[in-house]
Amino acid sequence: MKKYAVALTPRADRELEEAADWYASRDLEIAYRWYIGFRTEIMKIAEDPFRHGLLTEQRYHNRSEYRQLIYGSGQKKTHRAVYRILDDVVEVLTIAHLSRDELKDEDLY
């Protein structure tokens, strides 16, 4: 099986930190578990980046390079990591709360 590297763009890294900060302002323990859990799941994308679904936004349905990992630390899923596969690298482009409006093209670059 092909091995992939996972790289977060500066934007995705910043968004992940901002989301963790939001959780930390409410409960440090929950924030820590959420952050470690989400980052761990993001790194696991390397094992099989095709196991996660395509973007839900209709305009991207025919663009198989854009996929999303849906994550939540409890039973409720709250965020998604949007990524694309480039040769042997999985590039995480953005981290977004699921309640956020549809992604815009600029969110993917």
Phi, psi and omega per residue, in radians:
M1 nan 2.433 -3.137
K2 -1.168 2.441 3.113
K3 -1.776 2.356 -3.120
Y4 -2.017 2.613 2.964
A5 -1.698 2.641 3.106
V6 -2.010 2.254 3.116
A7 -2.285 2.256 3.041
L8 -1.613 2.350 3.027
T9 -1.193 2.789 3.066
P10 -0.951 -0.650 3.121
R11 -1.087 -0.855 -3.127
A12 -1.108 -0.721 3.113
D13 -1.076 -0.764 3.111
R14 -1.105 -0.770 -3.126
E15 -1.140 -0.640 3.088
L16 -1.126 -0.777 3.109
E17 -1.112 -0.731 3.139
E18 -1.106 -0.707 3.115
A19 -1.149 -0.721 3.109
A20 -1.117 -0.692 3.092
D21 -1.070 -0.687 3.115
W22 -1.070 -0.829 3.102
Y23 -1.075 -0.709 -3.105
A24 -1.106 -0.525 3.125
S25 -1.217 -0.237 3.134
R26 -1.861 -0.731 -3.102
D27 -2.832 1.981 -3.081
L28 -1.092 -0.706 -3.121
E29 -1.137 -0.779 3.103
I30 -1.102 -0.737 3.133
A31 -1.044 -0.782 -3.134
Y32 -1.092 -0.854 3.141
R33 -1.068 -0.743 -3.140
W34 -1.089 -0.857 -3.093
Y35 -1.087 -0.884 -3.136
I36 -1.102 -0.744 3.133
G37 -1.105 -0.784 -3.116
F38 -1.182 -0.791 3.137
R39 -1.083 -0.674 3.099
T40 -1.092 -0.795 3.122
E41 -1.117 -0.647 3.096
I42 -1.086 -0.769 -3.138
M43 -1.167 -0.518 3.106
K44 -1.197 -0.275 3.093
I45 -0.973 -0.542 -3.124
A46 -0.990 -0.527 -3.097
E47 -1.182 -0.667 3.129
D48 -2.843 1.469 -3.068
P49 -1.152 -0.244 -3.114
F50 -1.532 -0.055 -3.103
R51 -1.330 -0.342 3.131
H52 -1.615 2.665 -3.026
G53 -1.283 2.901 3.068
L54 -1.251 2.837 3.089
L55 -0.990 2.541 -3.124
T56 -1.421 -0.354 3.118
E57 -1.091 2.200 -3.035
Q58 -0.936 -0.700 -3.050
R59 -1.199 -0.184 3.128
Y60 -1.847 0.050 -3.061
H61 -1.046 -0.529 -3.136
N62 -1.622 0.172 -3.114
R63 -2.002 1.538 -2.998
S64 -1.188 -0.163 -3.140
E65 -1.332 -0.278 3.140
Y66 -1.737 2.089 -3.113
R67 -2.287 2.971 -3.126
Q68 -2.476 2.421 2.997
L69 -1.786 2.142 3.122
I70 -1.683 2.309 -3.048
Y71 -2.435 2.586 2.982
G72 -2.775 2.515 -3.061
S73 -1.409 -0.283 3.090
G74 -2.031 -2.564 3.111
Q75 -1.347 -0.378 -3.111
K76 -1.636 2.214 3.068
K77 -1.394 2.330 -3.031
T78 -2.141 -0.505 -3.007
H79 -2.354 2.885 3.025
R80 -2.389 2.551 3.005
A81 -1.864 2.085 -3.129
V82 -1.700 2.265 -3.080
Y83 -2.472 2.915 3.036
R84 -2.357 2.744 -3.107
I85 -1.857 2.110 -3.141
L86 -2.145 1.775 -3.088
D87 0.954 -1.908 -3.114
D88 -1.892 0.352 3.129
V89 -2.162 2.350 2.980
V90 -1.746 2.051 -3.122
E91 -1.808 1.985 3.098
V92 -1.445 2.072 -3.000
L93 -1.617 -0.671 -3.084
T94 -2.728 2.684 3.010
I95 -2.047 2.197 -3.060
A96 -2.388 2.494 3.027
H97 -1.218 2.497 -3.097
L98 -1.150 -0.362 3.130
S99 -1.428 -0.156 -3.127
R100 -1.164 2.634 3.087
D101 -1.042 2.974 3.109
E102 -0.899 2.583 3.070
L103 -1.163 2.598 3.047
K104 -1.788 2.813 -3.137
D105 -0.949 -0.675 -3.102
E106 -1.174 -0.296 3.084
D107 -1.256 -0.275 -3.059
L108 -1.818 0.152 -3.135
Y109 -2.335 nan nan
